[in-house]
Amino acid sequence: MKALVLERVGELSLRDIDLPQEMGPDDVRIRLHTVGVCGSDVHYYTHGRIGDFVVNEPMVLGHEAAGTVIEVGANVTHLQPGDRVCMEPGIPDPKSRASRLGLYNVDPAVTFWATPPVHGVLVPETVHPASFTYKLPDNVSFAEGAMVEPFAVGMQAATRARITPGDTAVVTGCGTIGIMVALAALAGGCSRVLISDLSETKLKLAETYDGITGVNLREQNLVEAVNTATDGWGADIVFECSGAAAAVRDLFKVVRPGGTIVLVGLPPEPVPMDIAAACSRECRIETVFRYANVFDRALALIAAGKVDLKPLVSGTFSFEQSIAAFERAAEARPEDVKLQIIVDGEGN
């Protein structure tokens, strides 16, 4: 079938490729409608690797997806052909120790769409376990369904933070994930979120949401901004979403004594951290890798109108324009938050 294939670093093609399409009794077959362009997809395109995951052979991209069920396995009872769905892209080993502990996102045996050597879903059809496929409510569009995946990262961060209603949070990094984390923090009970970045354009977009205040690092020091907002006490929770060494360095100047640091962003190289400062404030440090057991909750918040992700879609491309979509994403325009590709234009 036709697919968007990363041939090698910097080279994409839209061509036919043979992919496994066998269905088991617990699987569903899905016709793809909308697939988001994720930063990890773009990083594989521009660099060919993320950490230990290296693209050594052609790989289909795409893992933020929504579509329509067109066939169900014999054991599937909660879905039927015609259902609009979104899909959790990581498939763990249900018998693994990590899965038994409820930590299936860190299962070493997990297979995750568009993570070498596993193909992604910028294709017309795919087969997926029904247990990781979620029916979209009627009021949730395919575009929103395809954004459940990145919002789930925000949900995982908010869950790890153990938010207490009324908390003040800081998010460092106003990219797609940073904004998703800020929205999840507000939905989880934070009273306000300060979000920092160098891009005034992205900060202005984030500030269109009630409860979010932008801090432009070109004009204002984050530590000073947080001290002003909290009368010198510090933030209850700091979510680090930039992966920038400078942001990690100053985390313990921003968090309050006894507060919580949640590490979400992935630095490309090891970065120094002030352990003494963390100890002197008795900070709790949490880490996030993808998500587990939150996909349905993320979808429920969107369906309930508690989180509106529609303003974050910056551009939409047809399947035939997939390469152009990735070329634009690689430009990292400040006005772009989420680009999406419509694989099949039928429906909403």
C-alpha positions in Angstrom: 0.0 0.0 0.0 1.0 3.6 -0.4 2.8 5.2 2.5 5.0 8.1 3.6 8.4 6.4 3.9 11.5 7.8 5.5 14.1 6.3 3.2 17.1 7.8 5.0 18.1 11.0 6.8 16.5 13.9 5.0 14.8 11.8 2.3 11.1 11.1 2.2 9.0 9.4 -0.5 5.4 8.6 -1.0 5.4 5.1 -2.4 4.1 1.6 -2.2 5.4 -0.6 0.6 4.6 -4.1 1.9 3.3 -3.9 5.5 1.9 -6.7 7.7 -1.9 -6.6 7.5 -2.9 -9.9 9.2 -5.7 -9.5 11.7 -6.0 -11.6 14.9 -9.2 -12.2 16.9 -8.5 -9.3 19.2 -7.6 -6.8 16.5 -9.4 -4.2 14.4 -8.7 -2.9 10.9 -8.8 0.9 10.7 -9.0 3.2 7.7 -6.8 6.2 8.6 -8.3 9.6 8.4 -6.0 12.1 10.2 -2.4 11.7 11.3 -0.5 14.4 13.2 3.1 15.4 12.5 5.0 14.9 15.7 8.4 16.3 16.7 9.8 12.8 17.0 8.7 12.1 13.4 10.5 15.2 12.3 13.6 14.4 14.3 13.9 11.0 12.7 13.5 12.8 9.3 16.2 15.4 10.1 18.6 13.4 12.2 17.8 9.7 11.7 17.8 8.8 15.3 16.5 9.7 18.8 18.9 8.4 21.5 19.3 4.6 21.0 16.5 4.4 18.4 18.2 4.6 15.0 16.6 4.4 11.5 18.7 1.8 9.7 16.2 0.9 7.0 13.2 2.6 5.4 10.4 3.3 7.9 6.8 4.6 7.6 6.3 7.7 9.8 3.3 8.8 11.8 1.9 7.8 15.2 -0.7 10.4 16.2 -3.8 9.0 14.5 -7.6 8.8 14.2 -9.7 6.9 11.7 -12.7 4.6 11.1 -13.0 0.9 12.0 -13.7 -1.2 8.9 -13.3 -4.7 10.3 -13.3 -6.3 13.8 -11.8 -9.5 15.1 -13.9 -12.4 16.4 -13.3 -11.5 20.0 -14.0 -7.7 19.7 -17.3 -6.6 21.3 -16.8 -2.9 22.2 -16.1 -1.7 18.6 -17.9 -2.3 15.3 -17.3 -1.2 11.7 -18.2 2.4 11.2 -16.9 3.5 14.6 -14.7 6.6 14.6 -11.6 5.9 16.7 -8.3 7.1 17.9 -5.4 4.7 18.7 -2.8 4.5 21.4 0.3 3.8 19.4 2.3 1.7 21.9 1.7 -2.0 22.1 3.3 -3.6 25.2 3.7 -7.3 26.1 0.7 -7.9 28.4 2.7 -10.7 30.2 5.8 -8.5 30.9 6.7 -7.5 34.4 6.3 -3.8 33.5 2.8 -4.4 32.2 1.8 -6.3 35.3 2.9 -3.4 37.4 0.8 -1.0 35.3 3.9 0.6 33.8 3.5 -0.7 30.2 4.9 2.5 28.7 8.4 1.5 30.0 8.0 -2.1 28.9 11.3 -2.9 27.1 9.3 -5.1 24.7 6.8 -2.3 23.7 6.4 -1.7 20.0 5.5 1.9 19.2 4.5 3.2 15.8 7.2 5.1 13.9 9.9 4.1 16.4 12.6 2.0 14.7 12.2 -0.7 13.5 8.4 -0.4 13.9 6.5 1.2 11.0 4.1 4.1 11.6 0.6 4.8 10.2 0.9 7.4 7.4 -0.9 4.7 5.3 -4.5 4.2 4.1 -5.2 1.3 6.5 -3.7 -0.4 9.6 -4.4 -3.2 12.0 -4.3 -2.5 15.7 -5.2 -4.2 19.0 -8.8 -3.3 19.9 -7.8 -2.8 23.5 -5.7 0.1 22.5 -8.4 1.6 20.2 -10.8 4.1 21.6 -14.2 5.2 20.2 -14.5 8.9 19.5 -17.6 10.6 20.9 -19.8 12.2 18.3 -18.7 15.7 19.3 -14.9 14.9 18.9 -13.6 15.4 15.4 -10.9 13.3 13.7 -8.5 16.3 14.1 -9.1 16.3 17.9 -8.9 12.5 18.0 -5.4 12.6 16.4 -4.3 15.0 19.2 -5.3 12.7 22.0 -1.8 11.1 21.7 0.2 14.3 22.4 -2.3 15.4 25.0 -1.8 12.0 26.7 1.8 13.1 27.4 0.4 16.1 29.2 -2.0 13.9 31.1 0.9 11.6 32.2 2.9 14.6 33.4 -0.1 16.0 35.3 -0.8 12.6 36.9 2.9 12.2 37.9 2.8 15.7 39.5 0.0 14.7 41.9 -1.6 18.1 41.6 -3.4 19.5 44.6 -6.3 21.8 43.6 -5.1 25.4 43.6 -1.5 24.7 42.8 0.6 27.1 40.9 2.6 25.5 38.1 5.4 26.5 35.8 6.0 25.0 32.4 9.4 25.5 30.7 9.1 25.3 27.0 6.1 26.4 25.0 6.2 23.9 22.2 3.4 21.4 21.4 4.1 19.3 24.5 4.6 22.3 26.8 1.2 23.7 25.9 -0.4 20.2 26.2 1.2 19.9 29.7 -0.1 23.4 30.7 -3.6 22.5 29.6 -3.5 19.1 31.4 -2.2 20.9 34.6 -5.1 23.3 34.5 -7.6 20.5 33.9 -6.0 18.6 36.8 -6.6 21.3 39.3 -3.9 23.9 39.0 -5.2 27.5 39.5 -2.7 29.0 37.1 0.3 28.1 34.9 3.2 30.3 33.9 4.8 29.1 30.7 8.2 30.2 29.4 9.8 30.3 26.0 11.8 32.4 23.6 9.0 32.6 21.0 6.6 35.4 21.5 4.3 33.9 18.9 3.9 30.6 20.8 3.5 32.4 24.1 0.7 34.5 22.7 -1.1 31.4 21.5 -0.7 29.7 24.9 -2.1 32.9 26.6 -5.3 32.6 24.7 -6.2 29.9 27.2 -7.6 31.2 30.6 -5.2 30.5 33.4 -2.0 30.6 31.3 0.5 33.4 31.5 3.5 33.6 29.2 7.0 34.5 30.2 9.2 35.7 27.3 12.7 34.8 28.3 14.1 37.4 25.9 12.5 40.1 28.1 12.1 38.6 31.6 14.0 36.3 33.9 11.9 33.2 34.8 13.0 33.1 38.4 12.0 36.8 38.9 8.7 36.2 37.2 7.9 33.3 39.4 9.0 35.1 42.6 6.8 38.0 41.6 3.8 35.7 41.0 4.3 33.7 44.2 5.5 36.4 46.6 9.0 34.8 46.6 7.7 31.3 47.6 8.1 29.5 44.3 5.9 27.3 42.2 4.3 24.2 43.6 5.1 22.2 40.5 7.6 22.8 37.7 7.2 20.9 34.4 10.4 20.9 32.4 9.3 20.5 28.7 12.1 22.1 26.8 15.0 19.7 27.2 17.2 22.8 27.4 20.3 22.7 29.7 19.6 26.2 30.9 16.1 25.4 31.9 17.2 22.3 33.8 20.0 24.3 35.6 17.5 26.8 37.1 14.7 24.4 38.0 15.4 24.4 41.7 15.4 28.2 41.8 11.8 28.2 40.5 10.2 25.4 42.6 9.1 26.1 46.2 10.5 24.2 49.2 8.9 20.7 49.2 7.6 21.3 45.6 7.7 18.9 42.7 9.7 18.8 39.5 8.4 16.8 36.5 10.9 16.1 33.8 9.1 15.8 30.4 11.5 17.2 27.8 14.3 15.0 26.5 17.7 16.8 26.2 19.7 15.5 23.2 22.8 15.2 25.5 23.2 14.7 29.2 22.8 18.0 31.1 24.1 19.0 34.6 21.6 19.2 37.5 22.1 20.9 40.8 21.4 18.0 43.2 22.4 20.1 46.3 19.8 22.7 45.5 17.2 19.9 45.0 18.1 18.4 48.4 18.1 21.7 50.2 14.5 22.2 49.2 13.5 18.5 49.5 12.0 18.5 46.0 10.2 15.5 44.7 11.5 14.7 41.2 9.2 12.7 38.7 10.0 11.6 35.2 7.7 11.1 32.2 8.1 8.7 29.3 5.1 8.7 26.9 2.1 7.6 29.0 0.2 4.7 30.5 -3.5 4.3 31.5 -4.4 7.9 30.6 -5.5 7.7 27.0 -9.2 7.3 27.7 -9.1 10.1 30.4 -7.5 12.4 27.9 -10.2 11.7 25.4 -12.9 12.2 28.1 -11.6 15.6 29.0 -11.7 16.7 25.3 -15.2 15.3 24.9 -16.5 17.1 28.0 -15.2 20.4 26.7 -12.7 20.8 29.5 -9.8 21.0 27.1 -10.0 22.7 23.6 -7.2 21.5 21.4 -8.7 22.8 18.1 -6.8 26.2 18.2 -3.5 24.3 18.2 -3.9 22.9 14.7 -1.7 25.2 12.6 -2.1 23.6 9.2 -3.7 20.7 7.4 -2.2 18.8 4.4 -3.6 16.2 2.1 -1.9 12.7 2.0 -0.4 13.7 -1.4 1.2 16.7 0.4 2.8 14.6 3.1 6.3 15.4 2.1 5.5 19.2 2.0 4.0 18.8 5.5 7.3 17.4 6.9 9.4 20.0 5.1 7.3 22.7 6.7 7.5 21.0 10.1 11.3 20.8 9.8 11.3 24.6 9.3 10.0 25.0 12.9 8.0 28.1 12.2 7.1 29.9 15.4 3.4 30.0 14.5 3.2 26.3 14.0 2.1 24.1 16.9 0.5 21.0 15.3 0.4 20.2 11.6 -1.9 17.3 10.4 -2.2 15.2 7.4 -5.6 14.0 6.1 -5.1 10.5 4.7 -8.8 9.9 3.9 -11.0 13.0 3.6 -14.3 11.3 4.2 -16.2 12.4 7.4 -15.3 15.0 10.0 
